[in-house]
Amino acid sequence: PSVPAPDMEGVTAALDSAMAEGAPGAMARFTGPSGVESRTVGVRDRTSGAPMDIHARFRIGSVSKTFSTVVLLQLVEEGRLELDAPVNRYLPGLLPDDRITVRHLLTHRSGLADYTDAMFADTVPGFEAVRNRVFSYQELVDLSLSEPRTTEPGVAYKYSNANFVVVGMLIEKLTGRPVSDAYERRIFKPLKLRGTSYVHPDTRIKGLHVRGYLHPDAAGDPLVDSTEQTVSWAQSAGAVISSPADLNTFTGALMRGRLLSPAMLEEMTTVTPTDATDTRFYGLGLRRYDLSCGTRVFGHTGTVQGFYTYAFSTRDGRRSLSAVANTSNHGAANTALGGTLEAAFCGKKPA
Ligand SMILES: C[C@@H](NC(=O)[C@@H](C)NC(=O)CCCC[C@H](NC(=O)C[NH3+])C(=O)[O-])C(=O)O
């Protein structure tokens, strides 16, 4: 069946509005049946004035959670662990409740508190305190367990980075290798994602890249260049670096069944609602947004200091969009950037 052509003027308008809301720059790349369309606005570096570049790399934040989920679900397919088994079966004694299962981690229904709320309550001091720190997975889990659980296991959706820190621990325990090896062998190499890397705890973004600018909490305070950091506070929950083309390749390949069996992909895309609205859902390490034109898109969003990311694909993998703005801690810019999804996947609004 024919699908609407992307409304690239609408995509550009959304990027422009992200800039109007304070992003130094933004860009989007659409891959579809008629080929690739890219748009860039503003700068990738405020000091040099270098323009935003569609080939530049950036920190994808929680889109990393979908990469970690693919690795873990491949391990489930290989019989190395079971989705509905207690996490403690594979990581004895880690969690204080044997009822917390692997699936609860992937669906944000474990009840493990998100330690980043306290860590970044004061945005800039919180960031400066950790930008060069290296945490062990255990330290991050301990931070989470030092706070009360947010729900009984399985009862409610409560987003938490801690869930995907434990996913990283599971991957390293079951493979006996660092999580970076699993990303490389199972995703980056097979899909030839040459612009994608996991370099934790290195603080640099190598090669052509976008510099990120963190909005301070106090209006009027200067933007903080947050480009160099370990992202050790997130790791398997948020430390992957990628590019617009690679993200479209990843989400498209995932939805086409290149990474998981049809049955497992069906499991991954089986969602529950995340909030009061009936348009946003979460599956296994995957968001589903139901757009105004009825199209359902699957992928993830990302927020890491200085970078907002959207990376989504249609269920058939034929159309993908990635979009990034090089700012964060600024909800209006994030919402504006999200406007690229409707434009790209729903096309021009009827006059
Ligand atoms: C929500 C998003 N989650 C992620 O991408 C993960 C990796 N990021 C966070 O949890 C945000 C950490 C604070 C960022 C900071 N905010 C503050 O410091 C607020 N005081 C910032 O905006 O850069 C997702 O799943 O889409």
The ligand as an SDF file (V2000), in Angstrom:
LIG
                    3D

 26 25  0  0  0  0  0  0  0  0999 V2000
   13.9490   10.2880   29.4010 C   0  0  0  0  0  0  0  0  0  0  0  0
   14.9580    9.5690   28.5550 C   0  0  0  0  0  0  0  0  0  0  0  0
   15.9070    8.9120   29.3910 N   0  0  0  0  0  0  0  0  0  0  0  0
   17.2090    8.8390   29.0280 C   0  0  0  0  0  0  0  0  0  0  0  0
   17.5840    9.1060   27.9050 O   0  0  0  0  0  0  0  0  0  0  0  0
   18.1780    8.6690   30.1890 C   0  0  0  0  0  0  0  0  0  0  0  0
   19.4680    8.0540   29.7670 C   0  0  0  0  0  0  0  0  0  0  0  0
   18.3870   10.0040   30.6870 N   0  0  0  0  0  0  0  0  0  0  0  0
   17.8270   10.4120   31.8510 C   0  0  0  0  0  0  0  0  0  0  0  0
   17.2960    9.6670   32.6290 O   0  0  0  0  0  0  0  0  0  0  0  0
   17.9120   11.9060   32.1280 C   0  0  0  0  0  0  0  0  0  0  0  0
   19.0520   12.2400   33.1020 C   0  0  0  0  0  0  0  0  0  0  0  0
   19.0190   13.7400   33.4000 C   0  0  0  0  0  0  0  0  0  0  0  0
   19.2980   14.5640   32.1550 C   0  0  0  0  0  0  0  0  0  0  0  0
   19.3030   16.0750   32.4240 C   0  0  0  0  0  0  0  0  0  0  0  0
   18.1760   16.5130   33.2280 N   0  0  0  0  0  0  0  0  0  0  0  0
   18.3530   17.0910   34.4530 C   0  0  0  0  0  0  0  0  0  0  0  0
   19.4370   17.2250   34.9540 O   0  0  0  0  0  0  0  0  0  0  0  0
   17.0830   17.5180   35.1450 C   0  0  0  0  0  0  0  0  0  0  0  0
   17.3550   18.1710   36.4150 N   0  0  0  0  0  0  0  0  0  0  0  0
   19.2160   16.7350   31.0630 C   0  0  0  0  0  0  0  0  0  0  0  0
   18.0890   17.1240   30.6600 O   0  0  0  0  0  0  0  0  0  0  0  0
   20.2600   16.8020   30.3820 O   0  0  0  0  0  0  0  0  0  0  0  0
   14.1650    8.6490   27.6750 C   0  0  0  0  0  0  0  0  0  0  0  0
   14.0330    7.4660   28.0110 O   0  0  0  0  0  0  0  0  0  0  0  0
   13.6480    9.1410   26.6960 O   0  0  0  0  0  0  0  0  0  0  0  0
  1  2  1  0
  2  3  1  0
  2 24  1  0
  3  4  1  0
  4  5  2  0
  4  6  1  0
  6  7  1  0
  6  8  1  0
  8  9  1  0
  9 10  2  0
  9 11  1  0
 11 12  1  0
 12 13  1  0
 13 14  1  0
 14 15  1  0
 15 16  1  0
 15 21  1  0
 16 17  1  0
 17 18  2  0
 17 19  1  0
 19 20  1  0
 21 22  2  0
 21 23  1  0
 24 25  2  0
 24 26  1  0
M  CHG  2  20   1  23  -1
M  END
$$$$
